[in-house]
Structure formats: C-alpha cells, structure tokens
Amino acid sequence: MKRLYSSHNTVVLDQVSEALDQAGIACITRNMNMTGQAAGELPPIVCWPEIWVVDDAEFEPASRVLAAILESYENPGEPWVCKACGEHLEGQFGSCWRCAAASLPPE
C-alpha cells in the first residue's frame, strides 16, 4: 500500500477518491477526522487527510488520475459566453450559472 496524496482540502480528496473508484483503483482514506485533534502535539500537515492506493501495482495509474484532477484545477479552460443567454463565464464552469445551458465545444 502506498500513499498517493495528502491535503487539507477534503473536497479535492473526495474528488480524487471518487475518480479512483470510477477507474477501478482500490484506495482508502486516512486521517479524515484528525484535523484539530492533535492541535499543538503534531505539525498540522502530519494530520492532513490522505489517500492510499491499496495495490502497489495500481500506483502509477492512480498517479495519472491524480495528475489529471490537479491539472484541471490549475488550467480550468478558456472563458466562454453562453449561447443561450449571453452570460460571460469562467472556464471551470461546464454549464451556465444563469440559465443552466451546457457549454458547447468551440466551433
């Protein structure tokens, strides 16, 4: 078993865990409830939640899944304009927050 990722951001951890599950890669999470419990006793980073890959042979595929997720946070895509209502949106949005129309691929 190998540790794949650790972060204070449980939203990202949940997303990574779900993506690994969908890819058929077994993983477990640790320390999900440790934040604040060891305050003053341990450095906070030691208590951050972690994702561990169960099978060492699946570590490389799991690393690629993680890299793709982290890349999506760094490069969310180009801003776009909703064709239904004309709202200007940032690239991370897949649908319009104003009218709920889905984004269309660039022409």
Phi and psi in degrees as a GROMACS rama.xvg file:
@    title "Ramachandran Plot"
@    xaxis  label "Phi"
@    yaxis  label "Psi"
@TYPE xy
-127.79  143.981  LYS-2
-78.0508  126.665  ARG-3
-94.3037  -43.8425  LEU-4
-158.248  147.288  TYR-5
-139.572  138.772  SER-6
-160.942  154.232  SER-7
-79.8987  -14.4805  HIS-8
-89.4727  99.3834  ASN-9
-69.8346  -21.377  THR-10
-64.7179  -45.4037  VAL-11
-65.6139  -41.7221  VAL-12
-60.0458  -42.6987  LEU-13
-63.3666  -40.6685  ASP-14
-64.618  -43.3582  GLN-15
-64.5956  -45.6605  VAL-16
-59.5533  -43.7316  SER-17
-65.0466  -42.939  GLU-18
-64.0512  -39.2294  ALA-19
-65.2162  -41.2833  LEU-20
-61.2275  -44.1238  ASP-21
-65.1818  -28.9184  GLN-22
-83.4292  -2.14135  ALA-23
78.9514  22.4826  GLY-24
-103.232  117.689  ILE-25
-72.8616  131.643  ALA-26
-145.47  161.992  CYS-27
-130.61  155.332  ILE-28
-109.701  144.496  THR-29
-129.68  157.528  ARG-30
64.5622  21.8674  ASN-31
-63.5864  -24.1672  MET-32
-115.395  15.9012  ASN-33
-87.012  -16.408  MET-34
-56.1734  122.834  THR-35
89.2623  -19.905  GLY-36
-70.2717  -33.4963  GLN-37
-107.303  25.9344  ALA-38
-53.9762  126.102  ALA-39
87.8929  -21.7207  GLY-40
-89.9259  -39.7373  GLU-41
-130.143  153.953  LEU-42
-61.8378  140.932  PRO-43
-55.0178  -36.6364  PRO-44
-63.9904  -26.7174  ILE-45
-68.8876  -26.3597  VAL-46
-95.0005  -1.82891  CYS-47
-60.6464  146.475  TRP-48
-60.4218  149.999  PRO-49
-133.814  154.066  GLU-50
-116.243  128.417  ILE-51
-116.8  135.669  TRP-52
-87.4678  127.145  VAL-53
-68.0078  -47.9826  VAL-54
-99.2138  118.591  ASP-55
-56.421  -30.3102  ASP-56
-66.9058  -20.0558  ALA-57
-95.8585  5.61416  GLU-58
-65.2711  -42.6699  PHE-59
-64.382  -48.4902  GLU-60
-59.9647  -37.1303  PRO-61
-64.8936  -37.2458  ALA-62
-64.0351  -36.111  SER-63
-68.5453  -39.9001  ARG-64
-61.5235  -46.3931  VAL-65
-61.0772  -44.6883  LEU-66
-60.6721  -40.2674  ALA-67
-64.6045  -39.716  ALA-68
-67.7609  -46.0108  ILE-69
-65.2929  -35.0391  LEU-70
-63.4664  -37.7446  GLU-71
-65.3177  -28.4158  SER-72
-75.0151  -35.1368  TYR-73
-77.9023  -35.8983  GLU-74
-127.473  82.8171  ASN-75
-72.8577  -8.49946  PRO-76
111.878  173.641  GLY-77
-81.2011  145.601  GLU-78
-59.0346  153.408  PRO-79
-144.009  163.675  TRP-80
-113.93  128.291  VAL-81
-64.622  126.353  CYS-82
-73.4073  -19.5949  LYS-83
-82.9653  -42.2411  ALA-84
-125.795  -6.63566  CYS-85
83.3829  6.67741  GLY-86
-67.7689  138.472  GLU-87
-88.4655  126.806  HIS-88
-127.472  153.645  LEU-89
-79.1325  159.255  GLU-90
-63.1064  -24.8218  GLY-91
-73.7683  -12.2304  GLN-92
-86.8378  129.035  PHE-93
-93.0938  -11.7332  GLY-94
-145.732  159.623  SER-95
-72.1123  130.609  CYS-96
-73.153  -21.1  TRP-97
-83.5189  -47.4162  ARG-98
-120.867  -2.33066  CYS-99
71.7181  11.7336  ALA-100
-71.0931  140.95  ALA-101
-73.6282  149.728  ALA-102
-71.5117  148.183  SER-103
-107.63  147.236  LEU-104
-62.596  149.51  PRO-105
-58.9088  146.401  PRO-106
